[in-house]
C-alpha cells in the first residue's frame, strides 16, 4: 500500500511541476488568462513567502520548516503504512510540500497561478491544493476514527 501512495505523491509532484512550467512558459509575470469567465483565471505570480505572502523573503526559515515537516510526514506515512486513509492524506501533504519546496530551492519563490474570480482569495497553485485537500482529509479521517471508537 505504501508503494501505491508513494507513486501517487510522485505523480502529484510531477503534475504540479508540469502546470507551473506551462504557466511560466505561456504567460508573462502578472499575465492573466481567463479559463471560466467569472469563475477561474490563470494568473502568473511569484510568491517568495508562505500563504498570503506571509514572511516574504524568509527562504532559510521555509527551508528549515519544510525539512522538519517532511521528516515528520514521512515518519507518519511509514507508521500508518497499513491504514489507507492516513496514507492517502499524508501522500497529498508530502506532494504539496515537495512541489512548493522544489520551487523555493530551484527558483527562490513559488509559482502561483489559480485565481478564483468569484471571491477575493489569494492566488494559489496545484501543490497548495494538494496540501489543503490533504489536511481536510486527515482531519476528516481523524474525526471519523474518533467517532467509531466512541460508538463501540
Backbone torsions as a table, in degrees:
resi	resn	phi	psi	omega
1	UNK	NA	-37.7	-178.5
2	UNK	-64.8	-31.2	178.2
3	UNK	-66.9	-43.1	179.6
4	UNK	-59.7	-47.1	-178.2
5	UNK	-74.7	-25.7	172.3
6	UNK	-67.0	-42.6	177.1
7	UNK	-64.2	-37.4	176.0
8	UNK	-60.8	-45.6	179.3
9	UNK	-60.7	-43.9	179.4
10	UNK	-62.0	-44.0	179.0
11	UNK	-61.0	-43.4	-179.8
12	UNK	-65.8	-37.1	176.4
13	UNK	-63.5	-43.5	179.1
14	UNK	-63.2	-44.9	178.5
15	UNK	-58.6	-45.5	178.9
16	UNK	-57.6	-48.4	-177.0
17	UNK	-68.1	-36.2	178.1
18	UNK	-66.0	-44.3	178.3
19	UNK	-60.3	-46.5	-179.0
20	UNK	-62.4	-42.5	178.6
21	UNK	-62.4	-42.8	-179.6
22	UNK	-63.4	-40.1	179.4
23	UNK	-66.2	-46.6	180.0
24	UNK	-62.4	-37.4	-178.2
25	UNK	-74.9	-24.2	-172.6
26	UNK	-110.3	-12.9	-179.4
27	UNK	-127.7	146.1	171.8
28	UNK	-80.2	158.6	-179.3
29	UNK	-55.6	124.3	-177.1
30	UNK	87.8	-5.4	180.0
31	UNK	-69.1	148.7	-176.8
32	UNK	-127.5	137.1	173.9
33	UNK	-131.4	121.0	-179.6
34	UNK	-74.1	131.0	177.5
35	UNK	-102.2	-53.8	176.0
36	UNK	-127.6	107.0	-175.4
37	UNK	-50.9	131.2	179.0
38	UNK	76.7	-1.2	-176.9
39	UNK	-126.3	-54.7	-173.8
40	UNK	-141.8	132.5	173.2
41	UNK	-128.4	158.8	172.7
42	UNK	-105.1	120.3	-178.5
43	UNK	-128.3	120.6	-178.0
44	UNK	-82.4	112.5	176.2
45	UNK	-128.3	156.7	173.7
46	UNK	-113.2	127.0	-178.4
47	UNK	-117.7	112.0	178.7
48	UNK	-100.0	19.7	174.9
49	UNK	-124.1	-161.4	175.6
50	UNK	-95.2	-155.9	179.3
51	UNK	-54.5	137.2	-178.6
52	UNK	58.2	27.8	178.8
53	UNK	61.1	24.7	177.1
54	UNK	-63.8	140.4	178.8
55	UNK	58.2	42.0	179.6
56	UNK	-53.7	136.6	175.5
57	UNK	81.2	2.6	-178.6
58	UNK	-94.5	55.9	-174.9
59	UNK	-60.1	-37.0	179.9
60	UNK	-61.8	-38.8	179.0
61	UNK	-67.3	-43.6	179.0
62	UNK	-63.9	-36.1	178.7
63	UNK	-63.8	-47.9	179.9
64	UNK	-62.9	-48.1	-179.5
65	UNK	-61.6	-42.2	-178.5
66	UNK	-64.0	-44.9	-179.5
67	UNK	-63.2	-44.5	178.4
68	UNK	-63.2	-45.3	-179.7
69	UNK	-61.9	-42.0	179.0
70	UNK	-63.7	-41.3	178.4
71	UNK	-61.7	-42.9	178.6
72	UNK	-64.7	-45.2	-179.2
73	UNK	-64.1	-41.5	179.0
74	UNK	-64.1	-40.4	176.9
75	UNK	-58.2	-50.7	-178.4
76	UNK	-69.4	-31.1	175.1
77	UNK	-60.2	-44.3	178.6
78	UNK	-70.9	-42.8	-177.9
79	UNK	-59.7	-41.0	-178.7
80	UNK	-99.9	25.0	-173.6
81	UNK	-57.9	-21.4	-179.6
82	UNK	-102.6	8.6	-179.7
83	UNK	-120.9	98.7	-169.4
84	UNK	-58.3	-36.6	-179.0
85	UNK	-58.9	-43.2	179.6
86	UNK	-72.4	-37.2	177.2
87	UNK	-60.5	-41.8	178.9
88	UNK	-62.1	-52.3	-176.6
89	UNK	-65.7	-40.2	-179.8
90	UNK	-70.0	-33.5	177.0
91	UNK	-64.5	-36.7	175.6
92	UNK	-65.6	-41.7	178.7
93	UNK	-63.8	-43.3	179.2
94	UNK	-64.1	-44.7	-179.7
95	UNK	-60.8	-46.0	179.8
96	UNK	-64.3	-41.1	179.8
97	UNK	-64.7	-47.1	-179.4
98	UNK	-67.9	-39.5	179.3
99	UNK	-56.9	-45.3	178.4
100	UNK	-75.6	-31.6	179.1
101	UNK	-65.6	-38.0	176.6
102	UNK	-57.3	-46.0	178.5
103	UNK	-60.6	-47.7	-177.3
104	UNK	-60.5	-42.6	-179.3
105	UNK	-71.5	-45.5	-174.4
106	UNK	-76.7	-39.7	-171.1
107	UNK	-113.6	-22.4	-175.2
108	UNK	87.0	4.6	178.1
109	UNK	-158.1	169.0	177.8
110	UNK	-106.5	134.4	177.0
111	UNK	-81.7	123.0	176.4
112	UNK	-115.1	152.0	-175.9
113	UNK	-152.4	-24.8	-174.9
114	UNK	-86.3	119.7	-179.2
115	UNK	-117.4	120.5	176.2
116	UNK	-85.8	113.1	-173.5
117	UNK	-80.1	-15.5	-176.1
118	UNK	-90.7	-3.7	-178.0
119	UNK	-148.4	151.2	176.2
120	UNK	-83.0	94.4	-176.1
121	UNK	-136.6	144.8	-179.6
122	UNK	-59.9	146.7	176.7
123	UNK	-71.3	138.0	-173.5
124	UNK	-136.5	179.8	-179.4
125	UNK	-128.8	-179.5	-178.0
126	UNK	-64.0	-39.9	178.5
127	UNK	-61.3	-40.5	176.6
128	UNK	-60.5	-39.9	178.2
129	UNK	-64.1	-40.8	177.1
130	UNK	-61.0	-43.5	178.4
131	UNK	-61.7	-46.3	-178.4
132	UNK	-63.2	-48.8	179.6
133	UNK	-64.3	-39.2	178.2
134	UNK	-60.9	-43.9	178.3
135	UNK	-65.1	-45.1	180.0
136	UNK	-60.8	-46.3	179.3
137	UNK	-63.9	-42.8	179.8
138	UNK	-60.2	-46.6	178.2
139	UNK	-63.2	-42.0	178.9
140	UNK	-62.3	-47.0	-180.0
141	UNK	-64.1	-38.2	178.8
142	UNK	-65.6	-42.7	178.6
143	UNK	-64.8	-44.0	179.1
144	UNK	-64.1	-40.0	179.0
145	UNK	-63.9	-41.2	178.9
146	UNK	-65.0	-41.5	178.1
147	UNK	-63.6	-39.7	179.7
148	UNK	-65.6	-38.4	178.2
149	UNK	-65.4	-40.4	-179.4
150	UNK	-69.9	-31.0	-177.3
151	UNK	-79.8	-9.5	179.9
152	UNK	-86.4	NA	NA
